[in-house]
Every structure is written in structure tokens, then in C-alpha cells.
Amino acid sequence: MTRIDVGGGGSRMRDRSGVNAISEQRDFEGGSASAAARRLWEALCRARNEQQPLSQAHLEDAVFGFYQPRARPLADAIVAEDTDPDARGRAAELGLARAVLRWKTEDPEGFERFLRAYITSELRNTEHRRPVGAFAGGACGYSAGSGQSTPEQ
């Protein structure tokens, strides 16, 4: 078991197949959060380089949890208030997951910009998947069950 001090209140220890424990503190205001982020990314990069899949998975979860409180506010800031809040939440989490998996450096500097780009992409994808016009109510020009198209009126 190893201890990681994430600042501002100590550390926690947990036996997770040798993965360092991460504090529950999610303070993004001070330098301690920056130091904690750096330690998380360093540990994750080390697990990736040493090809330790279980440690890597646990650390990816820890990084996801560390940044999760920032993901939703980023999504809310990117799109207008009148968009579906559930869709914004899903886009924020999916964007965060993809950003964590694709960030390859130990240095967390710039990760929030990277995260913002992934969340923006997911929000755009959400908009493209949303039904519009005649498709919204299920009326898409086909009669139910016949396999034949019906003329639009």
C-alpha cells in the first residue's frame, strides 16, 4: 500500500491492487489541487508505461473522479441554458472519459482546455443525434409494420 498526500487535509489509504489511494478532496482553487492533479497524472502515466492494466484502470477512475466536478460546469458554460440538462451531463461525462483516456502526458497543464474540446465535441454529437422536425414524433414517412414508405402530406 502506498500513500499519496493530495494536500489540504491529509491522505487516505486503500488497498486496490497496489494503486495509490486518492483523497476525496476536489478543490480546484488552490495549488494543492494542481499538485494533486500532477501526482495523479504521473501515477497514471507510470502505470501505462509499465503496462499495469489493473493499476491503470483504477488510476483512470481516480483521474475521472478528480475532474468530474469540473466537467458539468464546463458543459453548462459551453451551451445555452435551454438545452437538455441530462444531455449536457451525459456529454460532460463522456467527454471527460474520452479526454482522460487520450491525455498522454504527466503534466496536467492544459488538460482543462483538452477536456473542454472533448466536451464540446460530445455536445455537438448530441445535437446531431437529437430528433428534429418530422422525425421528432416518430412520423418519418413510413407506415408502421409494412416496410413501405408512405407519401408525406
Secondary structure, DSSP 8 states (H G I E B T S, - for coil): ---EE-SSS-EE---STT-----S----SSHHHHHHHHHHHHHHHHHHHTT-HHHHHHHHHHHHHHHHHHHHHHHHHHS-TTS-HHHHHHHHHHHHHHHHHH---S--TTHHHHHHHHHHHHHHHHHHHS--GGGTTS-SSB-TTT--B----
